Amino acid sequence: MNRDDIKKENKKALKVFIPVMLLCAAFGGVFGYYTAMAGVDEVAEKIEAWLQNGLYVLSPYLVVAVVTAALLVSYLQYRKAKQLFRNFDEDDEDEGDDDLYIQADRKIAVSVAVSGIGLIVGMMFFAVVIGNLEAYVTEHFALSVTTIAVFVIGNFLTIRLQQLQIDFYKQMAPSMKGSVYDMKFHQKWEESCDEAEKMVIYKASYRAFRTGNIACSIGWIIAAMGTMMFSYGSLPAITISVIWLIMDISYYKEVMRLEKGKINK
């Protein structure tokens, strides 16, 4: 691409970029002005109290519901995948058998996704329980004990289920290696993948990186604006910034390492 083409491309992008930046700046200015001058402290206090009370009441039940539901759905998908794979005959050239293999692969992928997402969501609500543990123990002792027990047992069962999922993957593709209990599981798993499987991992990882950057930028804006409304300090925005920074440093460091290896070749 020559210089003229580069300039044209930049000008075209700036036609969208500049108005968006001006709109964001205007919104931030108006929001900040009304936050400081329009007497929103009372509204902010009501919203904060409503959120705190709502999370306090619902979090124990949500921990139990999310952990239990995620385990159940994930296990059922795992069992369906195993059943489909049993009916698959790789020596048969029938297209119907190929469909069974694809369906089994999708079922186990759903099982893995549900167990992983359920674990994270459960941890999110469990953090609220831990933050108010003294109040829960005093006011709702049985509920707090049940919540902690479900969360702890659920985590162990999730890890066990994830190992079953990995074992099943290895049945479908005998070349795959790795154990969830191994600290170097991801490295060994990646090394055992073929080129097509690695490409899926790399594309999915890059999409996750891009999504993470967008999520961090939006989260930082919300946290920074929330500081003005709810006066909870700068820690949330700093925490998001640190996560964002670690993610980007890790990405750029790996890019430079790979580029260096490519040059040396």
C-alpha positions in Angstrom: 0.0 0.0 0.0 1.5 3.4 -1.0 1.4 6.6 0.9 -1.6 8.0 -1.0 -3.7 4.9 -0.3 -2.7 5.0 3.4 -3.8 8.7 3.6 -7.1 7.9 2.0 -7.7 5.0 4.3 -6.9 7.2 7.4 -9.2 10.0 6.2 -12.0 7.6 5.6 -11.6 6.2 9.1 -11.3 9.7 10.7 -14.7 10.6 9.3 -16.2 8.2 11.7 -13.6 8.3 14.5 -13.7 12.1 15.1 -17.5 12.4 15.5 -17.6 9.4 17.8 -14.8 10.9 20.0 -16.6 14.3 20.1 -19.9 12.6 21.0 -18.2 10.6 23.8 -16.5 13.8 25.1 -19.8 15.7 25.0 -21.6 12.9 26.9 -18.8 12.7 29.5 -18.9 16.5 30.0 -22.7 16.6 30.3 -22.7 13.6 32.6 -20.0 15.1 34.8 -21.7 18.5 35.0 -25.1 17.1 36.1 -23.4 14.7 38.5 -21.7 17.6 40.2 -24.4 20.3 39.9 -27.8 18.7 39.5 -28.1 17.1 42.9 -27.9 13.4 41.9 -26.4 12.4 45.2 -29.7 11.4 46.6 -30.6 9.4 43.5 -27.2 7.7 43.5 -27.6 6.8 47.2 -31.0 5.2 46.4 -29.6 3.2 43.5 -26.6 2.1 45.5 -28.8 1.0 48.4 -31.1 -0.8 46.0 -28.2 -2.7 44.4 -26.6 -3.6 47.7 -29.9 -4.8 49.2 -30.8 -6.7 46.1 -27.4 -8.5 45.8 -27.5 -9.2 49.6 -30.8 -10.9 49.4 -30.3 -12.7 46.1 -26.7 -13.7 46.0 -26.8 -16.9 48.2 -29.8 -18.2 46.2 -28.1 -17.3 42.9 -24.9 -19.1 44.0 -26.8 -22.3 44.7 -29.0 -22.0 41.6 -26.2 -21.1 39.1 -23.7 -23.8 40.4 -26.4 -26.5 40.5 -27.9 -25.6 37.1 -24.5 -25.3 35.4 -23.4 -28.7 36.7 -26.7 -30.4 35.7 -26.8 -28.9 32.2 -23.1 -29.5 31.6 -23.4 -33.1 32.8 -26.4 -33.8 30.7 -24.7 -32.4 27.6 -21.7 -34.6 28.4 -23.9 -37.7 28.6 -25.6 -36.9 25.4 -22.3 -36.4 23.7 -21.1 -39.8 24.9 -24.3 -41.5 23.7 -23.9 -40.0 20.3 -20.3 -41.0 20.1 -21.2 -44.6 21.0 -23.5 -44.7 18.0 -20.8 -43.4 15.8 -18.8 -45.9 13.7 -15.7 -44.2 12.3 -15.1 -47.2 9.9 -18.5 -46.7 8.3 -18.6 -44.2 5.4 -22.3 -43.4 6.0 -22.8 -39.6 6.2 -25.2 -40.1 9.0 -22.4 -41.4 11.2 -20.4 -38.2 10.4 -23.4 -36.2 11.6 -23.3 -38.1 14.8 -19.7 -37.3 15.3 -20.3 -33.6 14.6 -23.3 -33.6 17.0 -21.2 -35.3 19.7 -18.5 -32.7 19.2 -21.0 -29.8 19.6 -22.6 -31.4 22.7 -19.3 -31.7 24.5 -18.3 -28.1 23.4 -21.6 -26.9 25.0 -20.9 -28.9 28.1 -17.4 -27.4 28.5 -18.7 -23.9 27.9 -21.6 -24.2 30.4 -19.4 -25.6 33.1 -16.8 -22.8 32.7 -19.3 -20.0 32.5 -21.3 -21.4 35.4 -18.1 -21.5 37.5 -17.3 -17.8 36.8 -20.9 -16.6 37.4 -21.0 -18.6 40.7 -17.8 -17.0 41.8 -19.1 -13.5 41.0 -22.1 -13.9 43.3 -20.1 -15.8 45.9 -17.9 -12.8 46.2 -20.9 -10.9 47.5 -21.6 -13.6 50.0 -18.0 -13.5 51.3 -18.1 -9.7 51.5 -21.2 -9.9 53.8 -20.3 -13.2 55.5 -20.6 -11.9 59.0 -24.1 -10.5 58.4 -25.1 -13.8 56.7 -23.9 -15.9 59.5 -25.6 -13.7 62.1 -29.0 -13.4 60.3 -29.1 -16.5 58.0 -26.8 -19.1 59.4 -28.3 -22.1 57.7 -28.4 -20.3 54.3 -24.8 -19.2 54.6 -23.6 -22.7 55.4 -25.6 -24.2 52.5 -24.3 -21.6 50.1 -20.6 -22.2 51.1 -21.1 -25.9 50.9 -22.7 -25.8 47.5 -20.0 -23.5 46.2 -17.1 -25.6 47.5 -18.6 -28.9 46.5 -19.7 -27.5 43.2 -16.2 -26.4 42.4 -14.7 -29.8 43.0 -17.5 -31.4 41.0 -16.9 -29.0 38.2 -13.2 -29.8 38.1 -14.0 -33.5 38.0 -16.5 -32.9 35.2 -14.0 -31.0 33.3 -11.6 -33.9 33.5 -14.4 -36.2 32.2 -14.9 -33.8 29.3 -11.2 -33.9 28.5 -11.1 -37.7 28.7 -14.0 -37.8 26.3 -12.2 -35.4 23.9 -9.3 -37.8 24.0 -11.6 -40.7 23.1 -12.8 -38.7 20.1 -9.2 -37.7 19.1 -6.7 -40.2 20.5 -3.8 -37.9 19.6 -4.8 -35.3 22.2 -2.9 -35.2 25.5 -3.3 -33.5 28.9 -5.0 -33.7 32.2 -6.9 -31.0 34.0 -5.0 -31.8 37.2 -1.7 -31.1 35.4 -0.4 -27.5 35.9 0.9 -27.5 32.3 -2.4 -28.9 30.9 -3.0 -26.0 28.4 0.5 -26.2 27.0 0.4 -30.0 26.6 -3.1 -29.8 25.1 -2.1 -27.2 22.5 1.0 -29.1 21.6 -1.0 -32.2 20.9 -3.5 -30.4 18.6 -3.2 -30.6 14.8 -2.9 -27.5 12.7 -6.6 -27.2 12.1 -7.3 -27.4 15.8 -4.6 -24.9 16.7 -6.1 -22.5 14.1 -9.4 -22.7 15.9 -7.7 -22.1 19.3 -5.8 -19.1 17.9 -8.7 -17.5 16.2 -10.9 -17.9 19.3 -8.2 -16.6 21.5 -7.7 -13.5 19.3 -11.5 -12.9 19.3 -11.4 -13.2 23.1 -8.6 -10.7 23.3 -10.5 -8.2 21.2 -13.7 -8.7 23.2 -11.7 -8.4 26.4 -10.3 -5.0 25.2 -13.7 -3.7 24.4 -15.1 -5.0 27.7 -12.3 -3.4 29.7 -12.8 0.0 28.0 -16.5 0.0 28.6 -16.0 -1.3 32.2 -13.4 1.5 32.8 -15.8 4.2 31.6 -18.6 2.8 33.8 -16.3 2.5 36.8 -14.9 6.0 36.3 -18.4 7.6 36.0 -19.6 5.5 38.9 -16.9 7.0 41.0 -18.5 10.4 40.6 -22.0 9.1 41.4 -21.4 6.6 44.1 -18.1 7.8 45.6 -16.7 4.3 46.0 -13.2 5.4 45.1 -10.9 4.6 42.2 -10.2 1.0 43.0 -12.7 -0.5 40.5 -11.3 1.6 37.7 -7.7 0.8 38.7 -8.5 -2.9 38.9 -9.9 -2.9 35.4 -6.9 -0.9 34.2 -4.5 -3.5 35.7 -6.3 -6.4 34.1 -6.4 -4.5 30.8 -2.7 -3.7 31.1 -1.7 -7.3 31.9 -3.8 -8.6 28.9 -2.2 -6.2 26.5 1.3 -6.6 27.7 0.9 -10.4 27.5 -0.4 -10.0 23.9 2.3 -7.6 22.7 5.1 -9.6 24.4 4.0 -12.8 22.6 3.7 -11.0 19.3 7.3 -9.7 19.6 8.5 -13.2 20.6 6.8 -14.8 17.6 8.0 -12.1 15.2 11.6 -12.5 16.5 11.3 -16.3 15.9 10.1 -15.6 12.4 13.0 -13.3 11.6 15.5 -15.8 13.0 14.1 -18.5 10.7 
